[in-house]
Amino acid sequence: MGEKSKSTGIECHARADLVHRLREVIAEMGGFILLGPEHGNLCRRASSGEALEFVGCEWIIEAQGLPNLIHEVVHALFLGRLADDHGFDYGTIPLDIERRDHRQVLWEELACCGVSASVCAPLHTDPQRFVREWFAEQFEIQGVFHGLEHDHPAFCARVDAQISVPARAEELRATVERGHRQLSEAIRRAGGPPLPAADLLAMWRDYRETQLGSARLAAG
């Protein structure tokens, strides 16, 4: 199924073993992975040419690297199927954080950030730095879904306020656990290794402390 294609970016990947397991997971869902810096980070319907090249493929997941790929795969597992942009309704922007279904969108986004960070961290010489930088990069593009793309401090404050409510912090914890479990089980079925756990709340605390520390240095 397209194994010799030069466009997949998989065969020469440093962790081709894990990427192959992810490809098997997505193949079971009717999709194919295109990996490399020339691609986007998304799920879309396959073109007619891609459907011919990658026989039996109805969907394409594009990713610029392994962390992006894991992020996209966890989204697909949350949804339970492949769909354009993982079924997100852009008409719901700005999301209303007081609505459980809208809040769940945020929790799933954070779970994708956390799980992709924890799985890829051991592959880096400085795992803590990777987690810190990757989590920040992924989180800081989320404000657009809440109408706060131009007010990052307000978006952070909104997340802080939600996490300060025990029931809502539990919603987040349970969502991260579910995303990690679904990915772990899918990788295991494909013959892959166990995956490191993801402590999203610890990542969030580190992000906020690092961010506040940077602000203090800039002010000084």
C-alpha positions as CSV (number, residue, x, y, z in Angstrom):
1,M,0.0,0.0,0.0
2,G,2.3,2.7,-1.3
3,E,5.3,1.3,0.5
4,K,7.7,2.4,-2.2
5,S,6.4,5.9,-2.6
6,K,9.0,8.6,-2.2
7,S,6.5,11.0,-0.9
8,T,5.6,9.3,2.4
9,G,8.7,10.5,4.3
10,I,8.5,7.3,6.4
11,E,11.2,4.9,5.3
12,C,14.1,7.3,6.2
13,H,12.6,8.6,9.4
14,A,14.8,8.2,12.5
15,R,11.9,6.3,14.3
16,A,10.6,4.5,11.3
17,D,9.5,1.6,13.6
18,L,7.1,3.8,15.5
19,V,5.9,5.6,12.4
20,H,5.2,2.2,10.8
21,R,3.1,1.2,13.8
22,L,1.2,4.5,13.5
23,R,0.7,3.9,9.8
24,E,-0.9,0.5,10.6
25,V,-3.2,2.2,13.0
26,I,-4.3,4.8,10.5
27,A,-4.5,2.1,7.7
28,E,-7.1,0.2,9.8
29,M,-9.2,3.4,9.8
30,G,-8.9,3.8,6.0
31,G,-6.2,6.3,5.8
32,F,-2.6,6.8,4.8
33,I,0.2,9.0,6.3
34,L,2.3,11.5,4.5
35,L,5.2,12.7,6.7
36,G,7.7,15.4,6.1
37,P,8.4,19.1,6.5
38,E,6.7,19.8,3.1
39,H,3.3,18.7,4.4
40,G,0.7,20.3,6.7
41,N,-0.6,19.0,9.9
42,L,-4.1,17.8,9.2
43,C,-6.6,15.1,8.2
44,R,-8.3,15.4,4.8
45,R,-10.0,13.2,2.2
46,A,-7.6,11.6,-0.3
47,S,-7.4,13.0,-3.8
48,S,-8.3,10.7,-6.7
49,G,-4.6,10.3,-7.5
50,E,-3.7,9.4,-3.9
51,A,-6.5,6.9,-3.7
52,L,-5.0,5.2,-6.8
53,E,-1.4,5.4,-5.5
54,F,-2.2,4.3,-1.9
55,V,-4.7,1.5,-2.8
56,G,-7.8,1.5,-0.5
57,C,-7.0,4.8,1.1
58,E,-9.9,7.2,1.6
59,W,-8.2,9.6,3.9
60,I,-4.8,11.3,4.3
61,I,-3.1,12.4,7.5
62,E,-0.3,14.9,6.8
63,A,2.3,15.7,9.5
64,Q,5.5,17.6,9.4
65,G,7.2,15.4,12.0
66,L,6.6,12.6,14.5
67,P,5.2,14.8,17.3
68,N,2.7,16.3,14.9
69,L,1.8,12.9,13.6
70,I,1.1,11.6,17.1
71,H,-1.0,14.7,17.8
72,E,-3.1,14.0,14.6
73,V,-3.5,10.3,15.4
74,V,-4.7,11.0,18.9
75,H,-7.3,13.3,17.5
76,A,-8.5,10.6,15.1
77,L,-8.7,8.1,18.0
78,F,-10.7,10.5,20.1
79,L,-13.2,10.9,17.2
80,G,-13.2,7.2,16.4
81,R,-12.8,7.7,12.7
82,L,-11.0,9.8,10.1
83,A,-12.7,13.1,9.0
84,D,-11.8,16.5,7.6
85,D,-10.0,18.4,10.3
86,H,-11.2,15.6,12.7
87,G,-14.8,16.7,12.4
88,F,-14.3,20.1,14.0
89,D,-17.1,22.6,13.3
90,Y,-15.5,26.0,12.7
91,G,-18.9,27.6,13.1
92,T,-18.6,27.0,16.8
93,I,-15.7,29.6,17.1
94,P,-15.4,31.2,19.6
95,L,-15.8,28.2,21.8
96,D,-17.9,28.7,25.0
97,I,-15.8,27.3,27.8
98,E,-18.8,26.9,30.0
99,R,-20.4,24.4,27.7
100,R,-19.2,20.9,28.4
101,D,-18.9,19.9,24.7
102,H,-16.9,23.1,23.9
103,R,-14.7,22.6,26.9
104,Q,-14.1,19.0,25.8
105,V,-12.6,20.4,22.6
106,L,-10.0,22.2,24.6
107,W,-9.3,19.2,26.8
108,E,-8.8,17.0,23.8
109,E,-6.4,19.6,22.2
110,L,-4.4,19.7,25.4
111,A,-4.4,15.9,25.6
112,C,-3.0,15.7,22.0
113,C,-0.3,18.2,23.1
114,G,0.6,16.3,26.2
115,V,0.6,12.8,24.8
116,S,2.7,13.7,21.7
117,A,5.1,15.5,24.0
118,S,5.5,12.5,26.4
119,V,5.9,9.9,23.7
120,C,8.5,11.9,21.8
121,A,10.5,13.3,24.8
122,P,12.7,10.2,25.3
123,L,13.8,10.5,21.7
124,H,15.6,13.8,22.5
125,T,18.9,14.5,24.3
126,D,17.2,17.0,26.5
127,P,13.6,15.6,27.1
128,Q,12.5,18.3,29.5
129,R,13.5,21.1,27.1
130,F,11.7,19.3,24.2
131,V,8.5,18.9,26.3
132,R,8.6,22.5,27.4
133,E,9.2,23.8,23.8
134,W,6.8,21.5,22.1
135,F,4.0,22.0,24.6
136,A,4.4,25.8,24.3
137,E,4.4,25.7,20.5
138,Q,1.2,23.6,20.4
139,F,-0.7,25.3,23.1
140,E,0.0,28.8,21.9
141,I,-1.9,28.3,18.7
142,Q,-5.1,27.2,20.5
143,G,-6.3,30.7,21.4
144,V,-7.8,31.2,17.9
145,F,-10.5,28.7,18.7
146,H,-11.6,30.8,21.7
147,G,-11.5,34.2,20.0
148,L,-8.3,35.0,22.0
149,E,-5.6,34.7,19.4
150,H,-4.6,38.3,20.1
151,D,-4.8,38.0,23.8
152,H,-2.6,35.1,25.0
153,P,-2.5,36.2,28.7
154,A,-6.4,36.1,28.7
155,F,-6.4,32.7,27.2
156,C,-3.9,31.4,29.8
157,A,-6.0,32.9,32.5
158,R,-9.0,31.1,31.1
159,V,-7.2,27.8,31.3
160,D,-5.9,28.5,34.8
161,A,-9.5,29.3,35.9
162,Q,-10.8,26.1,34.5
163,I,-8.1,23.9,36.0
164,S,-8.6,25.6,39.4
165,V,-12.1,24.0,39.6
166,P,-11.5,20.4,40.8
167,A,-14.3,18.8,38.7
168,R,-12.9,20.5,35.5
169,A,-9.3,19.5,36.3
170,E,-10.6,16.0,36.6
171,E,-12.2,16.3,33.2
172,L,-8.9,17.2,31.7
173,R,-7.0,14.5,33.6
174,A,-9.6,11.9,32.4
175,T,-9.3,13.1,28.8
176,V,-5.5,12.8,28.8
177,E,-5.8,9.4,30.3
178,R,-8.3,8.3,27.6
179,G,-6.1,9.7,24.8
180,H,-3.0,7.9,26.2
181,R,-4.9,4.7,26.6
182,Q,-6.4,4.7,23.2
183,L,-3.0,5.4,21.5
184,S,-1.3,2.8,23.7
185,E,-3.8,0.1,22.9
186,A,-3.7,0.9,19.2
187,I,0.1,0.8,19.1
188,R,0.1,-2.4,21.1
189,R,-2.3,-4.1,18.6
190,A,0.0,-3.0,15.8
191,G,3.0,-4.7,17.6
192,G,4.5,-1.5,19.0
193,P,6.1,-0.8,22.5
194,P,4.5,0.6,25.6
195,L,4.3,4.4,25.7
196,P,5.4,6.8,28.5
197,A,2.6,8.3,30.6
198,A,1.6,11.9,30.1
199,D,1.2,14.3,33.0
200,L,-0.6,17.2,31.4
201,L,-1.1,19.2,34.6
202,A,2.6,19.0,35.4
203,M,3.3,20.3,31.9
204,W,0.9,23.1,32.4
205,R,2.4,24.1,35.7
206,D,5.9,24.1,34.1
207,Y,4.6,26.1,31.2
208,R,3.1,28.8,33.4
209,E,6.1,29.0,35.7
210,T,8.5,29.2,32.7
211,Q,6.3,31.8,31.1
212,L,6.0,33.9,34.2
213,G,9.8,33.6,34.8
214,S,10.5,34.8,31.3
215,A,8.1,37.8,31.8
216,R,9.9,38.7,35.0
217,L,13.3,38.6,33.3
218,A,12.0,40.8,30.4
219,A,10.6,43.3,32.9
220,G,13.9,43.4,34.8
